[in-house]
Amino acid sequence: MLISIASGKGGTGKTTLALLLAVVHSQVTLLDCDVEEPNCHLFLQPQWQTAGQDITVMVPHIDSDRCNGCGACSAVCLFSAIAISGNSALLFDELCHSCGGCLLVCQQAALSEEQKTIGTLTAGTAAAHPGIYLLKGTLKVGTPSAVPLIKQMKQTGLQLAGDILIDCPPGTSCSMVTAVKDSDFCILVTEPTPFGRHDLELALNITRLLRLPTGVVLNKSDGTAGDESIETFCASRQVPILAKIPHSLAFARQYAAGCIPGEFQSIAASIWQQLKAERSAGT
């Protein structure tokens, strides 16, 4: 079962929930797809089984001796990654989406492809929780899009047996969409604040467009009007609230120290039961 854990904004407790769900599972793969700032390894302290594997994309290489500046490559590029200056083409590879269109239209054979490293993929087993296999993606600084790296992480993870958890990038950008796409179930983590409700709505719009079964976990629940606002909204959208995680100072202190507290692991176990019921109902 492929479970994505996402949120409309950062800081709601998405990674916290991913870790809690992982530690109560007997055998699970955890993909840390928050590749701009991965941090699951700080809690799991994995024994890395692979050195950082470079993840690359293909980008054009311009042979200036062959290029006559005709502009065909620039005209076909939808992302303005190639510009014409005088009698030569200039490449802005940070804008390139590796579609290969420019190579197809070049009549001078002035374009070829070369590899560009965009990040690394590292894998290992959690030291204190040997049932957790962690895949960590790290985006290279200055790389504008995490999408190719996340796609490669998911392809690698799907080759492994068992349940898979995806700790998605925060927000609702292309990175988040790529991470949640094709999930068997998406858990949206929110908090009982106006910002939390607003961004939950944005994230829920994404999962609705992708037609993903979705549930909500309300983190930092305090039983006040903020909780009621989230509950009312979820009821109006017919989205189940899978669990409420109470606000806990003791939990926050242990978590800040790099520990995965046992305080709410029973809640995580209950969520797994609901996910299994969802899977059974869908088969």
Buried (B, 14 or more C-beta within 10 A) or exposed (E): BBBBBBBBBEBBBBBBBBBBBBBBBEEBBBBBBBBBEBBBBEBBEBEEEEEBBEBBBBBBBBEEEEBEBBEBBBEBBEEEBBBBEEEBBBBEBEBBBBBEBBBEBBEBEBBEBEEBEBBBBBBBBBEEBEBBBBBBBBBBEEBEBBBBBBBBBBEBBEEBEEBBBBBBBBBBEEBBBBBBBEBBBBBBBBBBBEEBBEBBBBBBEBBEEBEBBBBBBBBBBEEEEBBEBBBEBBEEBEBEBBBBBBBBEEBEEBBEEEEBBEBBBEBBBBBBEBBEEBBEEEE
